Amino acid sequence: MTGAPLRESGQRTRQAPPQSQASRPAYLDCAASTPMRPGAVEAMVPFLETQFANPSGAHRMARRAREAIDDAREIVADALGFDPHGVVFTSGGTEADNLAVRGVAAATGTTALCPATEHHAVLHPVEAVGGRVVRVEADGTVDLDHLAAQLEPEAGPPAGLVSAMLVNNESGLIADLDAVAEVVRRHAPGALMHTDAVQAVNWVDLAESARAADLLSLSAHKFGGPKGVGVLALRPGVALSAQQLGGGQEADRRSGTHNTAGIVALGAALAELAKTRDADIERLGSMADRLADGLAAAIDGCRATVARSQRAAGICQLLIEGIETEALLVLLDRCDVMASAAASCASGAMEPSHVLAAMGIDRRVAAGSLRLSLGWCTEPWEVEHALEFIPPCVEQLR
């Protein structure tokens, strides 16, 4: 694919440069999904081709599949700082979030709370169990005073769970989970803490940063594993009512035949990530900083939504005045720059960002939001390509 002509001032045209040796577009949408790591593919293939048995069986092929799942469970537990018996494999982050919120509410007869900037995989289940939404500050951090007020008895039904995302999927904001947990422990000592760590796993050590969480969600395709597999990790003693019933797999917490190949690949990807995270943060953080600084310098009225010191190294959300992101993304696609406005949704349609709205950003300004996200696969040429083509695309729209 070669880039489409791009009009510049004076109606001159230019052509996108040839593709890199990788022969692919500049992919800056890793917060939506990443390609699989080669090691994860290699680990997965045998369980698609030869070791295909159902791990719930009794024969030796089934036992081999079950052993592979248990090995992956150990890897996940070690990376997250949870007990292996608390690792529940799911179909992805959305199911893990739903199981956390709805499962605790059903088991305890309570409701749930979450900040207004949570992913809809948390917001919608919280609404479904009659829960309450907590305000955030202008920088996206949780309004701790409002959280405390919402935990008081007069605010409504008691909360058995508070869910707070560790790294926001749009802005990249890294939450202070310990500060949130301290308020919860003080005002609702019986409530559990859940964190959606789907975006966080690439950028922070979860065993350290999520130590205050009683439940934690992951999705494999965000860090080099396959789509369709995720994790809900639980601390010992967490009461959880299964939401998917049937064969009683995962210690009766999530029924359904195991996705053995996906689980094995998830474990392989997570093991590789654990080894390379620090180096990736340094490498990708430098590239993201160059991208943000370069675009801010080249485009008037371009600013980041979150301060660099507060965001994950590889997620950069910008607000660009005087444009609508939907039109910008069309131009960028033609120039082989893959980006997004915010979170990905099922239809691919553009929706106003509830994250930016919760932060008090005017809807007209939020209409020009652009999320550029890097991952393990990102190469320097992709950043340079974006720096060359985003500014003239913005100029053309203006």
ABEGO torsion letter per residue (X at the ends): XBBBBBBBBGGBBBBBBBBBAAGBBBBAAAAABBBBBAAAAAAAAAAAAABABBAABABAAAAAAAAAAAAAAAAAAAAAGBBAAABBBBAEAAAAAAAAAAAAAAAAGBBBBBBAABBAAAAAAAAAAGBBBBBBBAAGBBBAAAAAAAABAAAEBBBABBBBBABBAAAGBBBBAAAAAAAAAAABAABBBBBBAAAAAAABBAAAAAAABABBBBBAAAAGBBBGBBBBBBBBGBBBBBABBEAGBGGGABBEBBBAAAAAAAAAAAAAAAAAAAAAAAAAAAAAAAAAAAAAAABBGBBBABBAAABBAABBBBBBBGBBAAAAAAAAAAAGBBBBABBBBAAGBBBBBAAAAAAGBBAAAAAABBBBBBBAABBAAAAAAAAAAAAAAAAAAX
